[in-house]
Amino acid sequence: MIGLLAFLHQRFAFALILFAAALGVWGSFGFLTRRQISPGFRSSYVLMIALTAVQGGIGLILVLMQGPDGLFEYNRLMLVKLGGPLARLTRRIRLPRPSWPSPAGSSPSRSGAAS
């Protein structure tokens, strides 16, 4: 049973990538020629969303059928695959320092707050 689900999961992943690429070409062509979105494009997009849900459901079933070892392997994989890029991304983003309002009656020079 796991072998069949793994095979379907792999095939649906490949089909989803090809389908998304085809929709991207179709949508780009429509955008460049300034055409409205056709009902066929919309229904194809809904079909891609449904295929994504099926793909995710099969993947979740596979992880849960493998027991704690499969769940541990999945979490480790997500940490390795997503942890590095997310850490690099958060190091690049420089958030502005918050400017706290100064207490009533005090000037920013006396409280040490940056303007």
Backbone hydrogen bonds, N-H to C=O, Kabsch-Sander energy under -0.5 kcal/mol:
donor,donor_aa,acceptor,acceptor_aa,energy
5,L,1,M,-2.3
6,A,2,I,-2.6
7,F,3,G,-2.1
8,L,4,L,-2.6
9,H,5,L,-2.7
10,Q,6,A,-2.2
11,R,7,F,-2.5
12,F,8,L,-3.0
13,A,9,H,-1.7
14,F,10,Q,-1.9
15,A,11,R,-2.7
16,L,12,F,-2.5
17,I,13,A,-2.0
18,L,14,F,-2.2
19,F,15,A,-2.6
20,A,16,L,-2.5
21,A,17,I,-2.1
22,A,18,L,-2.4
23,L,19,F,-2.5
24,G,20,A,-2.1
25,V,21,A,-2.2
26,W,22,A,-2.5
27,G,23,L,-3.0
28,S,24,G,-2.3
29,F,25,V,-2.5
30,G,26,W,-2.2
31,F,27,G,-2.2
32,L,28,S,-2.8
33,T,29,F,-1.9
34,R,31,F,-1.1
35,R,30,G,-2.9
42,R,38,S,-2.1
43,S,39,P,-2.5
44,S,40,G,-2.0
45,Y,41,F,-2.3
46,V,42,R,-2.2
47,L,43,S,-2.2
48,M,44,S,-2.1
49,I,45,Y,-2.1
50,A,46,V,-2.3
51,L,47,L,-2.4
52,T,48,M,-2.2
53,A,49,I,-2.1
54,V,50,A,-2.4
55,Q,51,L,-2.5
56,G,52,T,-2.6
57,G,53,A,-2.5
58,I,54,V,-2.6
59,G,55,Q,-2.2
60,L,56,G,-2.4
61,I,57,G,-2.5
62,L,58,I,-2.5
63,V,59,G,-2.2
64,L,60,L,-2.5
65,M,61,I,-2.4
66,Q,62,L,-1.1
67,G,64,L,-1.0
70,G,66,Q,-0.8
71,L,67,G,-1.9
72,F,68,P,-2.6
73,E,69,D,-2.3
74,Y,70,G,-2.4
75,N,71,L,-2.5
76,R,72,F,-2.4
77,L,73,E,-2.3
78,M,74,Y,-2.5
79,L,75,N,-2.2
80,V,76,R,-2.4
81,K,77,L,-3.1
82,L,78,M,-2.7
83,G,78,M,-0.6
83,G,79,L,-1.5
84,G,80,V,-0.8
86,L,82,L,-2.1
87,A,83,G,-2.4
88,R,84,G,-2.3
89,L,85,P,-2.3
90,T,86,L,-2.5
91,R,87,A,-1.5
92,R,88,R,-1.3
93,I,89,L,-1.5
94,R,92,R,-0.5
95,L,93,I,-0.7
100,W,98,P,-0.8
106,S,103,P,-1.9
110,R,107,S,-0.6
111,S,107,S,-1.6
112,G,108,P,-1.2
113,A,108,P,-0.7
